[in-house]
């Protein structure tokens, strides 16, 4: 069977599908940032950093691991960590097990800030995404986004542990 040539244009239906996804990819981060900035003075990226630390054992992760979770360069993460440190929400220290690494630790104040920001963020996620979908559509969205993530990176993205409860 001869191989099909790669498409050079999007069909009308494909373009509508792609345009819808591309629009969501542009609009959703701004909407999440807007709510978090208004209510908590955080960006969505900073909230994600706090979430990862709140979920980590002893609220501590190596900066390199945290950058991987955040799909971020170390320099972008470092700038965010500096902002969070200036608010007293994060502390960076050398890793006592290997001084070549730096640990990021969520402070008690940082955990309080994360916990205070979470209800509004969860409400926004529900309002903008989850409550707009039926249970079947939510399952389909999970499957669709997992397939896209695996097409981008073989290891896929972050997923909660099956037995883990969200950080408190």
ZIGIHU-V106909 format. One record per residue. N is the residue number from 1. PHI is phi in whole degrees, -180 to 180 (NA if undefined). Layout:
n->(N;N)
phi->(PHI;PHI)
//
This chain:
n->(1;2;3;4;5;6;7;8;9;10;11;12;13;14;15;16;17;18;19;20;21;22;23;24;25;26;27;28;29;30;31;32;33;34;35;36;37;38;39;40;41;42;43;44;45;46;47;48;49;50;51;52;53;54;55;56;57;58;59;60;61;62;63;64;65;66;67;68;69;70;71;72;73;74;75;76;77;78;79;80;81;82;83;84;85;86;87;88;89;90;91;92;93;94;95;96;97;98;99;100;101;102;103;104;105;106;107;108;109;110;111;112;113;114;115;116;117;118;119;120;121;122;123;124;125;126;127;128;129;130;131;132;133;134;135;136;137;138;139;140;141;142;143;144;145;146;147;148;149;150;151;152;153;154;155;156;157;158;159;160;161;162;163;164;165;166;167;168)
phi->(NA;-69;-73;-76;-68;-64;-65;-110;-141;-89;-67;-56;-65;-64;-64;-63;-64;-63;-63;-64;-65;-61;-65;-61;-62;-85;-79;-63;-58;-66;-67;-66;-59;-59;-64;-65;-63;-60;-87;-135;69;-119;-87;-63;-61;-63;-61;-61;-63;-62;-60;-60;-70;-63;-86;-84;-57;57;54;-135;-143;-65;-58;-65;-69;-61;-63;-64;-60;-87;50;-130;-73;-63;-69;-65;-62;-61;-64;-66;-62;-62;-63;-69;-63;-64;-94;80;-99;-145;-131;-110;-142;-64;-71;-65;-81;-162;-61;-73;-108;-115;-96;-110;-126;-75;-82;-60;-66;-65;-64;-62;-64;-60;-63;-71;-78;-62;-58;-66;-65;-61;-59;-65;-61;-66;-61;-86;-126;-63;-75;-86;-116;-75;-60;-66;-66;-64;-63;-64;-62;-58;-65;-63;-68;-63;-63;-67;-58;-69;-71;-82;-140;-60;-80;71;-115;-65;-144;-66;-64;-59;-102;-89;-99;-60;-62;-98)
//
